[in-house]
Amino acid sequence: MPTVDGSRALLSAGANYSAGDWSSVGAEAGLDLLAVAQLNRGIDLGLGVEALANLEGSIRKYLAADVNGQAHAAARVRVQVQIPLDLFDESGIAVRLQAIHKMTDGETPLTPGAHFAPQAK
């Protein structure tokens, strides 16, 4: 079964910042295109887009606090057009259409640790 795969990353970005040894923040984002076609007695075509974002941060001066977050979104469409194998039993073309979407936030806990840590200078 011949398969054509045109999937690729459309966008990928990341940034990090650190303020000395007491604070840091980082973010990443990505956008991917999914495109696959399979040829077997017809065509099975799948198209989709996925996006992912991550955020991390921490503060370590006088108190300790961490922030982590993640978001994911995806949308896909699948189309199948096939000719049935047994043309004596059934004839024509079978067409199927499927659409899927999902959106999640992986983990968005805001869990500051409210304990004081003396800093040695």
LINBEL-V775854 format. One record per helix or strand of 3 or more residues. SS is the DSSP state (alpha for helix, beta for strand). FROM is the first residue (numbers start at 1). TO is the last residue. If there is no record, write none. Layout:
ss;from;to
SS;FROM;TO
SS;FROM;TO
//
This chain:
ss;from;to
beta;2;5
beta;8;19
beta;23;39
beta;42;60
beta;64;83
beta;93;104
beta;110;113
//
